[in-house]
Amino acid sequence: MPAGSDDPLLALVLQSLDDDQAQEVVTIDLDGKSSIADYMVIASGRSSRQVAAIAQKLAERLKHGGHGHARIEGLPAADWVLVDAGGVVVHLFRPEVRTFYNLERMWGFGEGGAGVA
């Protein structure tokens, strides 16, 4: 979790990703950079099947954790799945798709924008 953050939604997202063995989890603090969310989390799964499973389990845990219904896009192909949990937007990729889009570079804003969680 980013230093100094005590956001319960972010904590739940990061724990869920850890529980499901997501790889290369990166958290980007969007405070003051974008109004779409407070945090963006980017992670990889080893296969389309794992990406889909991580997304579905995350949505289930968000619901049971009292954070409402997350919107999920991209599940059929599961190359890139977006989970919109309100204050936290999660991008789940297969590794080669993640490399192609390179969201960390786009949203990292250079200095200290991205941190490994």
Residue pairs with C-beta under 8 A, 6 or more apart in sequence:
1 7
1 10
1 11
1 14
1 27
1 117
2 10
2 27
2 29
2 39
2 115
2 117
3 115
5 29
5 39
7 38
7 39
7 87
7 88
9 62
9 67
9 85
9 86
9 87
9 88
10 27
10 38
10 39
10 41
10 87
10 88
12 61
12 62
12 65
12 67
13 41
13 58
13 62
13 85
13 88
13 90
14 25
14 27
14 41
14 117
16 54
16 57
16 58
16 61
16 62
17 25
17 41
17 43
17 54
17 58
17 90
18 25
19 57
20 50
20 53
20 54
20 57
20 58
21 50
22 43
22 44
22 45
22 54
22 92
23 43
23 44
23 45
23 46
23 95
24 42
24 43
24 44
24 98
24 116
25 41
25 42
25 43
25 116
25 117
26 41
26 42
26 43
26 104
26 114
26 115
26 116
26 117
27 39
27 40
27 41
27 114
27 115
27 116
27 117
28 39
28 40
28 41
28 42
28 104
28 107
28 108
28 113
28 114
28 115
29 38
29 39
29 113
29 115
30 36
30 37
30 38
30 39
30 40
30 107
31 38
33 107
33 109
33 113
36 89
37 84
37 86
37 87
37 88
37 89
38 87
38 88
39 87
39 88
39 89
40 88
40 89
40 90
40 91
40 103
40 107
41 88
41 89
41 90
41 91
41 117
42 90
42 91
42 93
42 98
42 103
42 104
43 54
43 90
43 91
43 92
43 93
44 51
44 92
44 93
44 94
44 95
44 98
45 51
45 53
45 54
45 92
45 93
45 94
46 94
46 95
47 94
48 77
48 78
48 79
48 94
49 78
51 78
51 79
51 81
51 92
51 93
51 94
52 75
52 78
52 81
54 81
54 92
55 72
55 75
55 78
55 81
55 83
55 90
55 92
56 72
56 75
58 70
58 83
58 85
58 90
59 69
59 70
59 72
59 83
62 68
62 69
62 70
62 85
63 69
63 70
67 85
67 86
68 86
70 83
70 84
70 85
70 86
71 82
71 83
71 84
72 81
72 82
72 83
72 84
73 81
73 82
73 84
74 80
74 81
74 82
75 81
78 94
79 93
79 94
79 97
80 91
80 92
80 93
80 94
80 97
80 98
80 101
81 91
81 92
81 93
82 89
82 90
82 91
82 92
83 89
83 90
83 92
84 90
91 103
93 101
104 114
107 113
107 114
108 114
